[in-house]
Amino acid sequence: MSFAPQSVEIDRQTMEVDIACAGFGPATGGFLTTLTQAWSRNPADPVFESRVAPGMPLQVLCYERADDLAAGVSGVVTRAEGIRASFPALDPAQIPMAAAVKQERVLYLLDPIGASRRSRTLRIADFLLGLGKERWVKDHAFELPWAPAFLHKRGGLILSIGQFNQWVGAQLMAGGFVQIWPGTPVSAPIFAGVANAQYRGVAGLRLADQGVDKLGAPADGFMPGMDVRAELTVVGDGPVGSVGQRLDERFGLPAGHARREWALGMKFVIELPEDTTLEPGTVWHTFGFPEPEIFGFLYVHPDRFVSVGIFVPSWLGDPTRTAYRYLQHFIQHPALWRHLQGGVLRSWGAKSLEESGKHGEPFLTGDGYARIGEGSGSTNMLTGSGVDEAWTTGVQLGEAVLEILRAGLPFSQENLSRTYEKRRRASSVERGARQARNARNGFHRGFMRGLIGMGLAGLTSGRLPLRTHISPAPRQIRAVRPHSKAGLALRDAAALALDSGRPLHDALMSARGWPEIPFDGRLLVTHQDALLMGGKVQAMPGYADHVIFLDRRRCISCEEKTCIGMCSGQAITLGPDGAPAFEREKCVHCGACLWNCPHSPDGERSNIEFQAGAGGLHSGEN
Amino acid sequence: MNPLQIVVCAGIVPDPLQTLEPTTGPNGPGLKNEMVLPAVLDPWAACALYEAAALAAKHPGSKLWLVALGPKAKLQQVMMTVAQKVVFELIPVDGPIGGFPDAHSTAAALASAIESIAGLDRAALLLFGGWESASRGAGVTLQLIGERLGIADQFFGVDQIELRPDGSFEVLERVEGGKHQVSVCAGAPAVLGWATGNLAEPRNNPQVGMANMRTIMPALQRAKTAALDANSLSYVSVSLPKQQRTTRVEKNMSADEIAAELVEWIGKDN
């Protein structure tokens, strides 16, 4: 029995444009900036005359799902080499919440609680570190003497992606050459030619229907999504974007490629106490706590704001992945808490990261389309960076498009490959992706092996990685490590959950020894309060549910229901029939449910479909 | 009936559901991180805009202008959403954001902007706006604009207008007790400060957006700066309405018990 939305066959309005873009993030920002800067040097250049509306400038449109360009979710540190190349005179002070990187630290966090899932090897290592406590360990943290070269971000920028997107968008819109439309989800690509997986062709974008019910059937004020037909479709809608997913479903991935590694990045934006000693531009990379596999970060913005967060990976090997609870324990680690205590939570957010890198790279081009950014496999998991790589792929496509326009050629797969792919293959993005290709494989066989593998890959520029088989994401969920403390303490947790009415995953953590969170209403607040207080989640009425449980029988029989525990917005809860229930109004569009389903209908994909949807997190302080 | 001439005054405000914190800076009170906070069209005025657009659509040949005062960059950002909903011509005035500038100065700037609209027949003008604001609403700005434009017929808390063939119209204004007062006006010019009206927020329509953008971006580039008098007002103190949130899971309480507890909780807030 399937509850997928109904397919509505209906006459749709159609619009012809030259270039249509799906998603506005750093990649599309780089693409549109490159075009706009070239156009602004000579607007009368016939190269910029529209092919679909002769006599007019090129018609370049970009559709973004989020209700505001500032609603992007991520505090990042980036080397910003590509961004600075686009803006040579860039002054970080122009961008709210931006700061130049001044100092970096790498901290190994010991477990002051004793609840984390540490292997025997790691416990021995922790014990040995503890022997030299006075000299090496402060606040239960061991600071590496230096930041490894592959990790450093010297000369880079700390950014709020929300503010950066808005800054880029404002400049683009002020130029008048391109139009960026927020609050406009794109449901799917319009495929060109015959329904044939062997032919990769795209003819534009279909916008999401409005005025429909939860299942997508026409309701009050029905307005079919418009077909935006384009000579070139630029796909930059990120790792869980609807257009990219539909392309992968139709065309598959290149031989040997698969998207099996993911992480959920979740963070707080905190206003630091007035007497803080943390300086803007400070960057911390952490590992070891709250679980060894969960990496963390702390980035200090101007005006006493700090982004603090964690990455919960698909290879955590545990269905209990309650990221929000883990994040609360993370900020209470003594090394961080000494700076954060007394602060105020300003905002909160979460986002899926596609961490397969080169392994997950899709077909980058086809007739009439090209893919850029994170969804194109540009994220470098060795250096832990993706924003500048995404921006750079956008710039590369922009340069390629200019070359094709100047030559008067069509946007065919051949021409896009010859221009865009060629640039990308010869660039630092590709070199970095190759070096990082197997850098994290070791983590699939344990934390220590992962660290060693990452170190080897980093020190040898990827020439000496640890190779291992990587299971599909659904199978990674069940790989509970034998050293997990007292198993899952499932019975105790179930009793606790029943008694207190709290989610089972949350109770599981308590049953495993994690202390209760001492809520203070300012910095340590409940998950529900964070949804209201920090991030503010909204969803325009009239759109269909974008999270679909494909086979509810699988959901009902699922023991783990990790989709519920991992849901960043508590938008997925246990329904009365035993299957997960989805509330669109609470979804922050992090996409974690997509890869946190252990029951795959085909061994690779999950039982959850993540489609185009409106709304999400509304916060500029992200 | 003749085509309508409708001007909607609509400010932009920091998204009211964000974390808002008053601060006092060198230029007086404001909100912490105000330029970082997402802005939205003032919700009350947005209702006025949607009602105006619906009226204009029923009367072919009508013109609809949106007069908005705010920082140009923020106006541009907000217009990317608003412009997809209804067709209008933007008259932007570059000025400060927030609700703290003096209402008299703001009214003077907006009235001046309206007077400068080419082709506007002021004798036929219906001046729309919100009767309240999601920022620090002075509650008088729209009246002051009307007075400066010499419009004597003013209605506030409007939920409905019904135009008659002879140019007169009937207005429903909110009054005490959840009732409406019915008034009949001989015709334009008139000021209508809208409550929520009866219309749902229009869907985003890409074609409407593209049509609007052809005039919005040039208008933003030409926007004049409003010289508001920064010294005409001084604030003794500024605070947000008390906000309190308590979350708890209850599985065994009846709806009546929950309602009773809510009533008691609300009562404590007096």
Chai-1 contact restraints between the chains, C-beta under 6 A:
chainA,res_idxA,chainB,res_idxB,connection_type,confidence,min_distance_angstrom,max_distance_angstrom,comment,restraint_id
A,D68,B,P38,contact,1.0,0.0,6.0,A-B,restraint_1
A,A70,B,P38,contact,1.0,0.0,6.0,A-B,restraint_2
A,P96,B,V36,contact,1.0,0.0,6.0,A-B,restraint_3
A,A170,B,A73,contact,1.0,0.0,6.0,A-B,restraint_4
A,M173,B,Q76,contact,1.0,0.0,6.0,A-B,restraint_5
A,G176,B,M217,contact,1.0,0.0,6.0,A-B,restraint_6
A,Q179,B,M213,contact,1.0,0.0,6.0,A-B,restraint_7
A,W181,B,G209,contact,1.0,0.0,6.0,A-B,restraint_8
A,P182,B,M80,contact,1.0,0.0,6.0,A-B,restraint_9
A,G183,B,T81,contact,1.0,0.0,6.0,A-B,restraint_10
A,G183,B,N204,contact,1.0,0.0,6.0,A-B,restraint_11
A,T184,B,N204,contact,1.0,0.0,6.0,A-B,restraint_12
A,Q210,B,R203,contact,1.0,0.0,6.0,A-B,restraint_13
A,M223,B,R203,contact,1.0,0.0,6.0,A-B,restraint_14
A,M226,B,P206,contact,1.0,0.0,6.0,A-B,restraint_15
A,R346,B,T19,contact,1.0,0.0,6.0,A-B,restraint_16
A,G501,B,V249,contact,1.0,0.0,6.0,A-B,restraint_17
A,G501,B,K251,contact,1.0,0.0,6.0,A-B,restraint_18
A,T526,B,T247,contact,1.0,0.0,6.0,A-B,restraint_19
A,Q528,B,T247,contact,1.0,0.0,6.0,A-B,restraint_20
A,D529,B,R245,contact,1.0,0.0,6.0,A-B,restraint_21
A,D529,B,T247,contact,1.0,0.0,6.0,A-B,restraint_22
A,K536,B,L17,contact,1.0,0.0,6.0,A-B,restraint_23
A,G620,B,V36,contact,1.0,0.0,6.0,A-B,restraint_24
A,G620,B,L37,contact,1.0,0.0,6.0,A-B,restraint_25
A,G620,B,P38,contact,1.0,0.0,6.0,A-B,restraint_26
